[in-house]
Amino acid sequence: MAPKPTLPTVADAVKPAPRRARKSAAPARRVEVMRANLGPMGKLDDFIPYKLSVVANRVSQSIGKLFETRFNIQIPEWRIIMALYSYGDLVFHEVVDRTSMDKARVSRAQRRMIDLGMIRTCGHPDDGRKVILSLTPAGRKICENILPEAAEREAWFLAVLDEHEHQQLDVILDKLMKRSLELG
């Protein structure tokens, strides 16, 4: 008769990564922790993608309220005009890529911003299927008015970090941004 399987204990739950010959440039491996509530992921509040999403949403909502009340624009519209302000004229799919929004959301925001006189569109000279978005003078003025207030809001969020933490956050976010581009 086969032995009865046993349930893992708390001591069994922490299992280090298997030992391998270490390369000098290899990053440290995280210890996998099994927790009853979410399995290998652990507690939801410790799950990095969850924390990044919550923080990003709270920052975005905070700035979004500012933009809605002061400038009558919503978050998708703000992302689009700031992308155009930063990168210049963009083809529709480039706006989708730069803002990380789906095509339908960009399309809805684009129509509203055209109605508000903030952006204009024209056909691509080499490909009639493509649409180029560009800021109007009114759209550029809105961006110039938004930037100081957005910078104040950013500074408020970052005030809880010391200079070293701020620099580390910037480096980490750059690495995660680059990694996210690998998702295609």
C-alpha positions in Angstrom: 0.0 0.0 0.0 1.3 3.5 -1.0 2.1 5.9 1.8 -0.6 8.5 2.5 0.4 12.0 1.0 0.9 14.7 3.6 -0.1 18.3 3.3 2.8 20.8 3.2 3.6 22.5 6.5 4.6 26.1 7.0 8.2 25.0 7.1 7.7 23.3 3.7 6.2 26.4 2.3 9.5 28.3 1.9 11.6 26.7 -0.7 14.7 28.4 -2.1 15.4 28.3 -5.8 17.5 25.3 -6.8 21.2 25.9 -6.5 23.1 26.5 -9.8 26.5 27.6 -10.6 26.3 31.4 -10.2 27.3 33.7 -13.0 28.6 37.0 -11.9 26.0 39.0 -13.7 23.0 36.8 -12.9 20.3 38.5 -10.8 19.4 37.1 -7.4 16.5 34.7 -7.5 13.5 35.3 -5.3 12.4 32.7 -2.8 9.1 31.2 -3.7 6.7 31.5 -0.7 3.5 29.4 -0.7 0.7 31.1 1.3 -2.7 29.6 1.8 -4.6 32.6 0.5 -3.0 33.1 -3.0 -0.6 30.1 -3.4 2.8 30.9 -4.8 1.8 34.6 -5.4 1.4 35.2 -1.6 -0.7 38.0 -0.2 -2.3 40.2 -2.8 -0.8 43.3 -1.2 2.6 41.8 -1.7 2.1 41.0 -5.4 4.1 43.6 -7.4 1.8 43.8 -10.4 -1.1 44.5 -8.1 0.8 47.2 -6.2 2.0 48.8 -9.4 -1.6 48.8 -10.8 -3.1 50.3 -7.7 -0.5 53.0 -7.3 -0.7 53.9 -11.1 -4.5 54.1 -10.9 -4.4 56.3 -7.8 -1.8 58.6 -9.3 -3.7 58.7 -12.6 -7.1 59.3 -10.9 -5.6 62.1 -8.8 -4.2 63.8 -11.8 -7.4 63.0 -13.7 -9.6 64.8 -11.2 -7.3 67.8 -11.6 -7.6 67.7 -15.4 -11.4 67.2 -15.4 -12.1 70.1 -13.0 -9.6 72.6 -14.3 -9.3 71.7 -18.0 -12.4 69.7 -18.9 -10.4 66.8 -20.2 -10.4 63.1 -19.1 -7.4 60.8 -18.5 -7.4 59.3 -22.0 -7.5 62.7 -23.6 -4.7 63.9 -21.3 -2.5 61.0 -22.3 -3.1 61.6 -26.0 -2.4 65.4 -25.9 0.7 64.8 -23.7 2.0 62.2 -26.1 1.5 64.6 -29.0 3.1 67.4 -27.0 6.1 65.2 -26.1 6.7 63.4 -29.4 5.1 65.6 -32.0 2.7 64.4 -34.7 1.9 60.7 -34.4 0.1 58.2 -36.5 -3.0 56.7 -34.8 -1.3 53.4 -34.0 1.7 55.2 -32.5 -0.7 57.0 -30.1 -2.1 53.7 -29.1 1.4 52.3 -28.5 2.7 55.4 -26.6 -0.3 55.7 -24.4 -0.9 52.0 -23.8 -4.6 52.4 -24.4 -6.8 50.3 -26.7 -7.8 51.5 -30.1 -11.4 52.1 -29.2 -10.5 54.3 -26.2 -8.0 56.4 -28.3 -10.6 56.7 -31.1 -13.3 58.0 -28.7 -10.9 60.4 -27.0 -9.6 61.6 -30.4 -13.1 62.5 -31.6 -13.8 64.5 -28.5 -10.5 66.3 -28.7 -11.2 67.2 -32.3 -14.6 68.6 -31.2 -12.9 70.6 -28.5 -10.4 72.0 -31.0 -7.3 70.5 -29.2 -6.1 68.2 -32.0 -6.6 67.8 -35.7 -6.1 64.9 -38.0 -4.9 64.5 -41.6 -4.3 61.6 -43.9 -0.8 60.1 -44.1 0.9 61.3 -47.3 2.3 57.8 -48.1 -0.6 55.6 -46.8 -4.2 56.9 -47.1 -5.3 54.3 -44.5 -3.3 55.9 -41.8 -4.3 59.0 -39.8 -1.9 61.5 -38.3 -2.9 63.3 -35.1 -1.4 66.7 -34.2 -1.9 69.3 -31.6 -3.6 72.5 -32.4 -2.4 75.8 -30.9 -5.2 75.4 -28.3 -4.1 71.9 -27.5 -0.5 73.0 -27.0 -1.7 75.8 -24.7 -3.6 73.3 -22.6 -0.5 71.2 -22.3 1.6 74.2 -21.2 -1.0 75.0 -18.6 -1.3 71.4 -17.4 2.4 70.7 -17.0 3.1 72.9 -13.9 0.1 71.5 -12.0 0.9 67.9 -13.0 4.5 68.5 -11.8 3.2 69.7 -8.5 1.1 66.5 -8.1 4.0 64.3 -9.1 6.2 66.2 -6.5 3.6 65.5 -3.8 3.6 61.8 -4.5 7.4 61.6 -4.6 7.9 63.7 -1.4 7.7 60.5 0.6 10.9 59.3 -1.0 14.4 60.5 -0.2 16.8 61.4 -3.1 18.3 58.0 -3.3 14.9 56.3 -3.3 13.6 58.6 -6.0 16.6 57.8 -8.2 16.2 54.1 -7.6 12.5 54.3 -8.4 13.3 56.0 -11.7 15.9 53.3 -12.6 13.5 50.5 -11.6 10.5 52.0 -13.5 12.8 52.5 -16.6 13.8 48.8 -16.4 10.2 47.6 -15.9 9.0 49.9 -18.8 11.7 48.4 -21.1 10.7 44.9 -20.0 7.1 45.6 -20.6 7.9 46.4 -24.2 9.0 42.8 -24.6 5.3 41.7 -24.2 4.7 42.9 -27.7 
